[in-house]
């Protein structure tokens, strides 16, 4: 299939307007939309076609509270690592949408799946985690195309997440995602807007 200019422009718009969302409305997301997004993850590339991502939709209030508590603990520890001026800026950032996001997903990587039969990962086993990352990015773009926002909560202890969700030993925590209707649309990253870190262009080094 060949894509026309309008389709290419739509893809660029989705990429540009994909943001790491922290501010969510509390209204629920239609279940049919969520089912479609789950199916979309299967379109992501993966090493050896192993499909190593494992996704838990977190609805239990106790599990959500446990994740929130671990975030708070890790957040305080992170703030303590910064010098006074940067620590103040850090504490002013909104780093998670845990309190309002109606849909929350804990994503793990199966680190030695039978699927794929080891193809492509014998010398680079990290390609399994990279495959999960690509599935997450695929979900992120699909969510934005569905006029939803998504945010990744990275200030968490992976070992704690694996204990909280009592996952098998060969599942490694990869990401915790918040999903829902964003409070507003914005094509400027929050960290850029807050003065923490501006976007920088990507350059391709010639050798």
BAGUMI-591582 format. One line per field, with one value per residue (C-alpha): x, y, z. Coordinates in Angstrom, 3 decimals. Layout:
east c(X/...)
north c(Y/...)
up c(Z/...)
This chain:
east c(0.000/1.209/0.198/-0.756/0.287/-2.802/-2.176/1.474/0.381/-2.064/0.718/2.974/0.164/-0.355/3.379/3.502/0.440/1.371/2.241/3.105/-0.184/-0.430/-3.750/-6.798/-10.532/-12.154/-14.892/-14.547/-13.229/-15.572/-14.863/-15.012/-12.249/-10.126/-10.630/-9.492/-6.400/-5.514/-5.768/-3.594/-0.673/-0.470/0.575/3.845/7.075/8.801/11.988/11.370/7.651/7.906/5.270/6.831/4.603/2.195/-0.426/-2.486/-5.426/-5.423/-8.928/-8.555/-8.438/-5.946/-3.514/-3.877/-3.223/-0.108/1.216/0.433/2.305/5.371/5.301/5.230/8.147/10.249/9.249/10.463/13.744/14.250/13.599/16.188/18.850/18.604/20.282/17.991/17.127/16.520/14.686/12.179/11.623/11.281/8.625/6.638/6.357/3.274/4.827/1.901/-1.757/-2.462/-5.178/-7.508/-6.697/-9.644/-7.562/-4.253/-2.066/0.898/3.113/5.663/8.106/8.333/12.115/12.321/9.174/8.812/7.349/9.977/12.229/15.081/15.274/17.108/17.745/20.527/23.257/20.926/18.334/17.436/15.507/12.639/12.323/12.765/9.889/7.673/8.712/7.645/4.291/3.824/4.661/2.218/-0.469/0.479/-0.001/-3.241/-4.570/-3.759/-5.455/-8.516/-8.366/-7.135/-4.115/-1.554/1.245/4.025/4.806/8.530/9.148/8.482/10.552/10.435/10.975/8.123/5.821/6.586/5.730/2.564/1.181/2.595/3.737/5.766/9.522/10.214/8.110/10.099/8.338/8.552/6.045/2.991/0.620/-2.213/-4.834/-7.919/-9.337/-6.790/-7.917/-6.574/-4.727/-1.177/1.599/4.292/5.812/5.057/8.741/9.485/6.670/7.845/11.403/12.857/14.134/13.396/13.077/16.258/16.481/17.822/20.922/22.298/26.071/27.902/30.850)
north c(0.000/3.480/6.361/9.754/13.166/13.589/10.283/11.168/14.515/12.816/10.590/13.589/15.352/12.321/12.186/15.922/15.921/12.784/14.005/12.429/13.361/14.010/15.856/13.659/13.980/11.302/10.250/6.654/5.497/3.507/-0.220/-0.683/1.897/0.131/-3.193/-1.620/-0.159/-3.563/-5.059/-2.279/-3.292/-6.519/-4.416/-3.484/-5.103/-7.577/-9.581/-13.012/-12.203/-13.120/-10.611/-10.456/-7.733/-8.681/-6.117/-5.944/-3.561/-2.280/-1.759/-2.932/0.082/-1.689/-2.267/1.318/2.534/0.373/1.813/5.341/4.702/3.396/6.414/8.770/6.974/7.030/10.627/11.822/9.945/11.479/15.007/14.488/13.767/17.241/20.411/22.944/25.020/22.025/20.184/23.022/22.878/19.100/19.267/21.744/19.256/17.083/13.691/11.296/11.066/8.360/10.239/10.886/8.586/6.187/3.490/2.276/-0.420/-2.248/-3.523/-6.291/-8.050/-11.832/-12.169/-15.713/-16.503/-19.683/-17.606/-16.617/-19.545/-17.200/-15.696/-12.355/-12.157/-14.632/-11.972/-9.072/-10.232/-6.588/-6.704/-8.264/-5.122/-3.016/-4.913/-4.089/-0.445/-0.431/-1.954/0.816/3.462/1.870/2.051/5.677/6.725/4.760/6.373/9.836/9.004/8.033/11.483/10.035/10.949/8.598/9.088/6.853/6.786/6.053/7.025/3.549/0.689/-2.219/-4.828/-3.360/-3.424/-7.084/-7.845/-5.736/-7.577/-10.983/-11.686/-14.751/-14.573/-14.313/-11.159/-7.922/-4.638/-2.282/0.549/1.842/3.727/6.144/6.464/8.601/11.862/14.655/17.833/19.807/19.371/20.692/20.130/21.409/18.861/19.690/19.542/22.024/24.292/24.072/25.024/21.692/20.482/21.815/19.645/19.243/18.240/14.839/14.895/12.000/11.784/11.096/8.663)
up c(0.000/-0.871/1.393/0.043/1.293/3.460/5.235/5.794/7.200/9.564/10.892/11.462/13.330/15.575/16.315/17.036/19.280/21.198/24.663/28.009/29.666/33.415/33.633/33.042/33.253/35.389/32.940/31.741/28.400/26.171/26.455/22.685/22.305/24.903/23.149/19.887/21.566/22.999/19.525/18.119/20.334/18.312/15.300/17.006/15.820/18.116/18.023/16.505/16.642/20.337/21.521/25.006/26.464/29.235/30.230/33.430/33.535/37.099/38.475/42.087/44.456/46.720/43.873/42.700/46.244/46.473/43.217/44.435/47.699/45.864/43.568/46.554/48.187/45.008/44.275/47.673/47.254/43.813/45.092/47.825/45.208/43.670/44.901/46.568/43.496/41.244/44.048/44.265/40.514/40.715/43.427/41.307/38.447/38.051/37.369/37.436/36.525/39.091/40.957/38.018/35.085/34.679/32.969/34.381/32.863/34.375/31.562/31.982/29.670/29.558/29.610/28.174/26.209/24.192/21.385/18.843/19.798/20.678/17.194/17.166/20.901/21.564/21.599/22.430/24.980/25.618/22.344/24.300/26.436/23.316/21.733/24.704/24.433/20.781/21.712/24.280/21.694/19.253/21.944/22.653/19.037/18.708/21.883/20.556/17.253/19.334/20.996/24.284/26.347/27.843/30.331/31.615/35.339/35.525/39.158/40.508/41.904/39.396/42.111/44.139/41.113/40.520/44.154/44.153/41.146/42.159/38.613/37.553/38.135/34.425/34.042/34.328/35.077/32.113/32.514/34.317/32.027/32.743/30.012/29.586/28.279/28.673/30.410/27.457/24.163/24.011/21.485/23.890/26.291/29.927/30.871/28.097/29.247/32.877/31.922/33.036/29.671/26.211/23.139/21.131/17.471/16.520/14.346/12.326/12.642/9.404/9.500)
